[in-house]
Amino acid sequence: MLSKNKIKFIKSLDNKKTRDESGQFIIEGDKIVREFLKAGQIITMLVAQNKWTESLPRHVFQNIREIINVEYPELKKISSLRTPHNVLAVVEKTEFRIRWNEILNNLTLVLETIQDPGNLGTIIRTAGWFGVRNIICSPDSVDVFNQKVIQSSMGAILQVKVHYPDLHAFMDRVSESDLPVYGTYLDGKPVYESTLGPKGIILFGNESTGISSSLEKYITKKIKIPCFSDAAEGIDSLNVSMATAIICSEFRGRTRGYSK
Amino acid sequence: MLSKNKIKFIKSLDNKKTRDESGQFIIEGDKIVREFLKAGQIITMLVAQNKWTESLPRHVFQNIREIINVEYPELKKISSLRTPHNVLAVVEKTEFRIRWNEILNNLTLVLETIQDPGNLGTIIRTAGWFGVRNIICSPDSVDVFNQKVIQSSMGAILQVKVHYPDLHAFMDRVSESDLPVYGTYLDGKPVYESTLGPKGIILFGNESTGISSSLEKYITKKIKIPCFSDAAEGIDSLNVSMATAIICSEFRGRTRGYSK
C-alpha cells in the first residue's frame, strides 16, 4: 500500500529540481527495471504488483531497498504513462565524470540546446547501438533523467553516459588534442564524400537555430546530409535524432568495425 | 467566434472514423498552414487570430472556404497541442491512387503495422528529405491524418503519399516486376556491404514483432543495420524511424545522385 507521502515523493520526481536534490529518478516497465537490476543499479523503491516482484531472480533483491506491493489502480495513480506498466522504480543516480581517455579514443556526440525529451532519448538509444559511450549536452538541454528521455532511450542509458558540462570549456579541452571536430552545416561537405574516422567529436546544433556561432571556431570539418528531394517546398530539415542516426551510421559503416 | 457545433466538429476530427466520413483533417501552426495553402490545398475552415489571417497573401484566399476569427483562449479550446499555435485549419483530404510508374522507378518504403504516430510522422519527414514519394502502410497501421502524424511530418505530407492497400496484393503486383525487395532482418547482410540501387521496395516490420512470415516470400534481399555496441545487454534494437533514416541514407548516399 502506497502512503500519501510516497505518492507525493514519486510525483515530485517529475521535477528536475527534486531529482537533483534527491539524487533519484524514475523508471517504468518490466524490461527497463530488469535491465537496471541486472546492471547492479540501486533501486530505492520498487512499486509493483506482487506477482511481478515474485518473478525476479533472488539475487537482485540485495539492490532493492524497499518493495511496495500495489494493485494496478494504485500504479495508475503514480504513473506518468497513459497505460502504466506493471512496475515503477525509483532509482539512485550514478555519478560519473567525463573520462578523457574515452573521449579521445571514441566517437562522442555533442548536442547544443537539445530540448525535446523524445529526441534526446532516441539519440541515446541510437548512440548505444553505434557504440558511442558519451554524449555531451549543453547545460540548457533537457535533463537526461526526465522520464520521457528515459522511456525513449529504452535502457540504453545504462551504456551511454550523458554529461552537461560548460560546452566551451569542454571544447577548449578537445581543441588541445588532435581530435577532429565535425559540425553539421547547410554548406558542409556531403557526409558521403567526407573523410570520417573511428574517433572524434560530432557537434549537432539546436533544431531551429543550428550550431551557435561561438562554437564554430572549434569545428575542424563541416559536413551535411544532402537533401534528395526534388520538391521546391516543404522539406526543409531533418529531425535532429534522424540526423544523428544517419551520421553515426556513416561513421561506423565507413570504418567497417562491426561485429554483430 | 466559434459556435458550439463547430467546436464539436473540430474535436470530432480527432477520430479516424469522422475523418474518413468527412474527408477532412486538421493541421495546426503557421508554417504548415502556409505550406498547404502554397501547395493549393483546399482549407474548409481556417481558425485564426485576425492579425494572422491578415498576414496571408491575397491570392490564397480563393482556397479558403470559411474564415473564423478567434482570440487565443478559443484556439486553446480546440487545439490538441499543449501550447497551441496561432492558427488551426480543417483541410480537405486529397484522394490519390498508387501510381505504378512511380513505384517501379523509385524507392518506396513499406511499413508493416506501424502504430506510433510520432514514428510515422518522422518517417514521412525523412522519406521526403530523401526523395521517397510513396510510403505503403498495412491497413492496421496508424492513420496518416492523425494529428500527431501530421505535426511530426512537418509538412512533408505534401510531398510523400501514404497509402494503405492490402500488403499482399501490393507485394504480389511488385513481385511481377523485377524490382528488388529489401527487408530488414537480424540475420540480414550488413547494409554497408549490400548492393543497393536507386529503386526498389524496402520493407520494415513492426517494432516488436518484425516482418511477418507471410511477407517473407516477397523479400529478395535481406539486410540489417549492424550493432556496434560492445555492451552485452541493454541495446537490443533501433527505433524503426531511425532504421528508416539510416537505410534511406545508405541507399541515396550510394547512388550519389544528390543535388543540394
Interface residues (C-beta under 8 A of the other chain):
Chain A: E35 K38 A39 G118 T122 R125 T126 G128 W129 F130 G131 S152 M154 G155 A156 L158 Q159 P190 V191 Y192 I225 P226 C227 F228 S229 D230 A231 E233 G234 I235 D236 S237 L238 N239 S241 M242 A245 I246 S249 E250 R252 G253 R256 G257 Y258 S259 K260
Chain B: E35 K38 A39 G118 T122 R125 T126 G128 W129 F130 G131 S152 M154 G155 A156 L158 Q159 P190 V191 Y192 I225 P226 C227 F228 S229 D230 A231 E233 G234 I235 D236 S237 L238 N239 S241 M242 A245 I246 S249 E250 R252 G253 R256 G257 Y258 S259 K260
